[in-house]
Amino acid sequence: MVLEMALGGSGPQRGTAAASAANLRRRKTGGSGGGAGGAGGTMLQFYTDDSPGLKISPNVVLVMSIGFIAFVAILHVMGRRQILVSYAVNVIKLQL
């Protein structure tokens, strides 16, 4: 059966005890084994329909991150401009 699955054959039939045991083994992410297999299993869980939470594509996350960075940069520029304007107003007041 393992050789059949390795050669591209199907696994146990759906609805059988063997199929549910195989699914349970694939879903388990905890435990003491923390090698590459465990890390890959948890990383893949972000992109499956079984993972709980909000479903956002990586492109949306990238666009939102770049937008946030741009917003913070604009706030820094506006703050710097406000400091320079208030400094110029105070200098003009002192000259009068």
C-alpha positions in Angstrom: 0.0 0.0 0.0 2.8 2.4 0.8 4.5 1.6 -2.5 1.3 2.1 -4.3 0.9 5.6 -2.7 4.5 6.5 -3.5 3.9 5.6 -7.2 1.0 7.9 -7.4 -1.8 5.5 -6.5 -4.6 6.5 -4.2 -4.6 6.3 -0.5 -7.2 4.6 1.6 -10.8 5.0 0.5 -12.7 8.0 2.0 -14.8 7.2 5.0 -12.8 4.3 6.2 -11.0 4.2 9.6 -7.6 4.1 7.8 -8.4 7.3 5.9 -9.4 9.2 9.0 -6.3 7.9 10.8 -4.2 9.2 7.9 -5.9 12.6 8.0 -5.4 12.8 11.7 -1.7 12.1 11.4 -1.4 14.8 8.7 -3.2 17.4 10.8 -1.3 16.9 14.0 1.1 19.9 14.4 2.1 19.6 18.1 4.4 17.2 19.9 8.0 17.0 20.8 9.3 16.4 17.2 10.3 19.8 16.0 12.3 19.0 12.9 11.7 20.3 9.4 8.6 18.1 8.9 6.9 19.8 11.9 7.8 23.3 10.7 6.6 22.6 7.2 3.4 21.2 8.4 2.6 24.3 10.4 3.6 26.6 7.6 1.4 24.9 5.1 -1.5 25.2 7.5 -1.6 29.0 6.8 -2.7 28.3 3.2 -5.3 25.6 3.7 -9.0 25.9 4.1 -8.9 24.0 7.4 -7.0 26.8 9.2 -9.1 29.0 11.5 -9.3 32.7 11.2 -9.4 35.4 8.5 -8.4 34.2 5.0 -6.1 36.8 3.4 -3.9 36.1 0.4 -0.2 37.0 0.6 -0.6 39.7 -2.0 -3.1 41.5 0.2 -0.8 41.3 3.1 2.1 42.7 1.0 0.0 45.6 -0.3 -1.3 46.5 3.2 2.2 46.4 4.6 3.6 48.7 1.9 0.6 51.0 2.4 1.3 51.2 6.2 5.0 51.9 5.6 4.0 54.7 3.2 1.5 56.2 5.6 4.1 56.3 8.4 6.7 57.9 6.1 4.1 60.6 5.1 3.4 61.3 8.8 7.1 61.7 9.4 7.4 64.2 6.5 4.3 66.1 7.7 5.7 66.3 11.2 9.1 67.5 10.0 7.4 70.1 7.9 5.3 71.3 10.8 8.5 71.7 12.9 10.2 73.7 10.2 7.1 75.9 9.7 6.8 76.7 13.4 10.5 77.4 13.6 10.3 79.8 10.7 7.2 81.6 12.2 9.1 82.1 15.5 12.2 83.5 13.7 10.0 86.0 11.8 8.3 87.0 15.1 11.7 87.7 16.7 12.8 89.8 13.8 9.8 92.1 14.1 
